[in-house]
C-alpha cells in the first residue's frame, strides 16, 4: 500500500448556510513505500467545520488506484484535517 502525504496550501472561508465553514486546498503526494518514488501528485479540496471534515470524493476518485486506496485516502485526509482544524486561518483574513 502506498504512503499518502498531505499539506494544506490555502484555506478560505465559505459563505454557506453553516457558520464557520472553511475549505482547504490540500496538496496530496502518493509515494511508493519501497522505492520512495512519487507515484501521483494533486490537489483535493476539503471542507471542514466544527462538525467534521469532508473531502471531495470526486477529486479523490481522479487518482489512479483501487477502491482500497481511495478508502484509505478518504479516511486519512479526514483525520489530517480534523487534527489541524483549530489552526488553519483563512488566507483572506
GIDA-V298338 format. One record per run of one state. SS is the DSSP state (hx for helix, st for strand, lp for the rest). FROM is the first residue (numbers start at 1). LEN is the number of residues. Records with the same first field share a line. If there is no record, write none. Layout:
# GIDA-V298338
SS->FROM-LEN, FROM-LEN
This chain:
# GIDA-V298338
lp->1-2, 14-8, 32-6, 50-2, 56-1, 62-5, 85-9
st->3-11, 22-10, 38-12, 52-4
hx->57-5, 67-18
